[in-house]
Amino acid sequence: MQKLVAIVLSLAVLQAAEAKDLRSVSEPKIPSACTSLSGSGKDETSAIQKALSSCAKGKAVRLASGTFISGPLTIPSGVGLWVDSGATLKASTTPKDFDEGKNTCGTLDNDGKGCKPFIYIKSATGSGIYGKGTIDGQGGQTMTGKGETWWKLAADAKSKNKKQNAPRLIQIENSKDITLYLITLKNSPNFHVASKSTNGFTAWGVTINTPGTARNTDGIDPMGSQNITIAHCNIATGDDNVAIKAGNAPTKYVSILNNKFGVGHGMSIGSEVNDGVSDVTVTTLTLDGTTNGLRIKSDKSRGGLVTGVTYTDVCMHNVKNPIVLDTQYSKASGSHIPTFKGITFNNVKVLTAGTYTFDGISDSNPVEATLTNVHIKSGSKWVATHAKISGKYAEDASGSSC
């Protein structure tokens, strides 16, 4: 069965041309080493931080082999951290190592801001994390002196309507031209990568591998940032695989290219979009086993304008909610009204039946989307409320894998 409405091709072409990282981004290179360290399996926070602080700009501290245990680390401007293929960098399991000074890290409260990140890049230019080694946040390990894991703390927070104080794995703030290249990230106690107020961020060939049951372990979250490229990454995690947010400043000029997503909550925009998200292109994406596929979510407490978003050449399998445009993500009230328009879906194939949701605020403020060459599995459910949908889809998708 095929359902037809007016096709608006010119809009799709225009958005595809404009919506992208404005930089010319190519595959990064690992800087040469300023020093090389070997891990002993013991706490080596001081040794690693000393090496980072004394490393010359344009070079990297190489963790060459072995296992390193560390508390919080800060990467200076222009300096790289190179975790080579034989090395694993593990975060300390002691909450007090990450405490911000109020003795709340590893506890529940109403704030959730009591922990320093494991790796911090702030007010830096040209810094990065490189290599085929692994950074392990140890979120599934029992916290020292607590009797439960970081992930159990997060589950407790949900059941008790509180916020967990748990460290993010990598936090980037107020920086420029930051790179993550080839690194494997896993088991973060909280978000894996958050890039806030940053102009120029590249994640290339990054692997994130964390269980789908680990709450609030977003993969990569650009927040109030611009000129972002996420390319050739493989992301499986317990929350959004990627979540583009704009709660503190606009996020724009984003390219998400040639990626594969496993378990997680999908390719998301929101829920904080107060300051607007625009000029986003998602091209050549495979999603297999995610809860959601292509999702834009917000509500009246944190809404804003989301526009100029183009999805092209996307294949989904075993995805419960392949497309979700939801302006009523929660029942929260407020004056920050979500507006989703100029959202384009090109060459999308969904191989298993699912639910498609287009849920606008009102007839005067509908979600607006254009469909071109969209093929879905027969037996799917289509829910459209306060929606203006142009284009067509066909219920003729076949095949067992992408």
N, C-alpha and C positions, 0 to 999 in steps of 0.2 A: 504494500500500500504506500502511496506517495502523497504527501501533503504539500500544497503549493501556496505560496503567497508571493508578493512582488519581490523581485530580485534587485538588490542595490549593489551592483558590482563596482561602480566607481568609488564608493565609499570604502569598500574593502581594499581596493588597490591603493588608494591614497593613504590609508592607515598603515598598510604593510610597508610603504615606502618611508614613512616618517617615524614609525614606532621602533626605536632601537637605541642602543648605546651609541653616543656620538663619537666616541673614540675609535681609532683603528686598532682593533684588538687581534693579536696573533698569539700562537702558543708561547707561553713564558719559557724562560730558561732558569736553571738553578744557578745562583751566584757562586763564585768561588768561595772556598772556606777561609775564614780568618783563623780558625782553630778547630780541632777535632777532639771530641770527648768520647770515652767509652763508659757505658753504664755498669754499675756494680749491683744493681737491684736494691740499693739503699737510697735514702733521701739525699738528693743532689741539687736541691733548690739553689743553694748559695753558689755552687760551682757553675751552674748553667746561667744564673743571672749575672754573675761576675763576667763571664765570657760574653754575654750579650751586651752588657754595658760598656765593655772595652773594645768591641768589634768595630772595625772601620766601616763607614757607610759604603754601600755597594757590595758588601760581603756578607757571609752567613756563618753562624755558629753551627757546626756539623756534629750532630749526635750520630756517631759512626756505627756503633754496635752496642748490644746489650740492652738492659732494662734500666730506665731512669725513673725514680719516684720524685715528685716535686710538688711543692705548694705553688702559689700564684707566681707567674712570671710576666714581666713587661718587656715587650720588644721595642727597642728605641727606633726613632726615625731613621729610615734608610737601611736598616739592618734586617737580615733574614734569619730564620730558624730553619735549619735543614735536618730533617729526621730521615736518615738514610734507611735503605731497605732492611738492614739488619737490626734496626733499633726500634724500641717502643718507649714512648714517654707516657707515664701513668700519673694521673692526678692523685694527690694525697687523699686518703679517706677520712682525714681528721677535720671536722668542721671548723674548729678554731683557727686552723691555718688560713681559712678564707674569710674569717669574720671581719666585718666592716667597723667593728668597734663597740657594738651594742650587745654582743654575746647572744645574737639571735640566729647566726648561721647554723643550719641543721635543726631548726625549730619551725613551728607554724605561728603565723600572726596575720594581721590584716594588711601588711605592707609588702612583704616578699622581696625586700631589697637589702637583706642583711649579709649577703655574701659577695666577695670579690670574684671576678671571673678567673678561670684557670690561666688563660693567656690573654693579655690585655695589650691592645695597640691603640694608643691615644695620641692625637695631635701629631701624627706621623705622616711622612711622605715617602713612598717607595719601599715600605717594609713588606715582609711576606713570610709565609710558612711553606716550605717546599719538601719534596722527597717522597720516596715510596715506602716510608716507614709508617708507624701507627701512633696516633695520640688517643689514649684510652682514658675517658673520664671516670671510669669505675663506678658508674651509677648503680650497678647491680650488686656492688660489694657493701657489706655492713659498715656503716659509719663507726669510726673509733669512739667508743664510749656511749653509743646510742642504741645499739641492739636492733637496728633496722637499716635498710638501704636507703639511699637517696630517692629511689623510685617508690619505695613504700611510703616515704614521707610525702611525696607528691600525691599518691593515692589517698593518704589520710587527709590531705588538704581538700581534696574534692569531696570526700564524705563528710567533712566537718565544716564545709563552706569557708575555708581559710586559704591562705597563700603559703606555699612552702618557701623557705629560704634555702636555696640550693644554687651552686655556682653554674654559670654558663661556661661552656668549654672555651669558646673564642669570642671576645668582645672587641669590636672595632668602633672607635668614636672619633669624630671631628678630624678625619684623616683624608689622605689623597693618594690614589693609585696604589692600593693594597692588593696583594696577590696571594691566593692559595693555589698550590700547584701539586698535583699527583698524590697528595697526602690522604691517608685513611684516617677517618675520625669515627670513634665509636663510644657508646655507653656514656654519653654526657648525662650528668645529673639534671640538666635543664636544657635550654636551647644549645645546639651545637655551634652555630655561627650567627652572630647578630652584627650587622653593619649599620651603625647609626650616624647620621649627619656626615656622610662620607661622599666625596666626589671622586669616582674612579675606584671600582672594586671588581676584581676578576677571580672567579673560582673555576679552575680548569682541570679536568681529569680527577676531581675529588671524589672519593668514595666515603659515604656515610652509611654505617651498618649498625643499627640499633634495633632492639625488639619492638614490635608494634604495640606492645603492652606498656611501654615506658612513657608515662604521661608527661606532656609539656616538653618533649625533646625535639622541637622543630629542627629541621635540617639546616636551611640557610634562609635568614630573614633580613632582607634589605629594609631599613627603617629610615624614613626621611632622608634618603640618599638619591644620588643620580649617577648616570653613566656606570651601569652595572652590567657585567657579562657573567653568566653562569653557563658553562659549556662543557660537554663531554663528561658530565658527572653521573654517578650512580648513587641514588639516595634511597635508603630504606630506614624508616624511623617510626617513632610512636606518636607523632603529631604531624603538622603540615610538613610535607617534603620541602617545599619552598613556600614562604609567606611574605608577600610584598606589603609593607605597612607604611602608613603616613600619619602617625599620631603626633609627631613633633615638627614635621616639615614635609613639603611635597616630595614624593618619590616619582622620578621620571627617567626616561631614556634607559630602558631596561631590555636587554637581550638575553633570552633563555633558549639555548641552542643545543640540539643533539644530545639530549639527556635521557636517562632511564630512571623511572621511579618504581620502587617496590612498595612494601607495606608503608602505610602512612596515611595522612589525611588529604594528600593531593597537591596539585598546583594551585595555590591559593593567593588571593589578594584580600587583605583585611585581617582581622575585623576593624582595626583602627585605620580609618582613611580620612580623618578630619581635615587634613591639609591637602588632600587630593593625590590621586595616582593617575598618571597618564603616560602615553608613549611607551607601551610595553609590547614586545613581540615574543611569542613563544613558538618556536619552530622545531620540528622533528623531535617530538617527545613521545616516549612509550611509557604507559602506566599499566602495571600489572599487579593487582591485588591491593590497590589503594582503596580507602573508604570512599573518597570523592575523587573526581577527575579534575576538571577545570572549574574552579570555584571562586566566586567573588562574594564576600560576606561582610555585612555590617548591620548596624541598627541605629536608632535615633539618638543614642548616647555618644556615638563615635563615627557618624557617617560623614560623607563628603562626596565630591565628584570623582568618579572613576570613568575614564574615557580614553579612547585611542588605544584599545587593547585588541591585539590580533593573535589568534591561535591558528597555526598552519601545520599541516602534516602531522596529525596527532593520532596515535593508535592506542586503544584501551581494551583491556581484557580483565574480567573479574573485578569490575569497578561498580560498586553499588549505586553511586550517584554520579554518572558521567559528566553532566553539566549542571552547575548550581549557580544561579544568580539570585542571591537572597538578601533583600534589604531589611529583613526582620529576623536576623540571626539570633537575637534574644528579645525579651519583652521589655528591655530597658527603655526608659523614656528620656526625652531631651530635645534639644533644638538642632542637633547635628543630623540633618536629614540626608540619607544616602540617595545619590543619583547615579545610576549606571547607564551610560549611553555610549554609542560608538564602539560596541563590543562585536567583534567579527570572528566567525568560525569558518575556516577554509580547510577542505580536505581532511575531515575528521572521520575516523572509522572506529566503531565501538562493537566488539565481537560478542559481548554478553549482554543480556537484558538488564536494564536498570531504570532508575527514576530520573527524569529531567525536570528541573525546577526553574521557572522564571517568575520571580515573586517581587513585584514592585510595590511602592508605597501607596500609590493611588493612580486613578486614570489620568490625572493631570501630571503625575510624575512616575511614568511607567519605566520599567527596565526596557532598554532598546538594544536589540541584537540583530545581526545579519548572519544568515546561514548560507554557505555555498559548498556544495558537494559534501554534505554530511550524511553518512550512512550508519544506521544504528540497527541493533538486533530486534527482530520482531518480538512482540510480547512486552516491550518496554512501556513505561508509564510516562505520560507527558502532562505536566502540571504548569499552567500559565495563568497567573493572576496579575492584573495591572501590567501587562506586557505588550510590547510592540515588536513583533518578530517579522523580519523580512527574509525572503529567501525560501529554501526548501530543505527537507530532509527525506530520506527514503529508508524504509524498514527492510533493508535487503543485505545487511552485513552478514558475511559468512566467514568461516575459518575458525581455528581453535587457538591460534596464537598470533602475536604481532611479529 
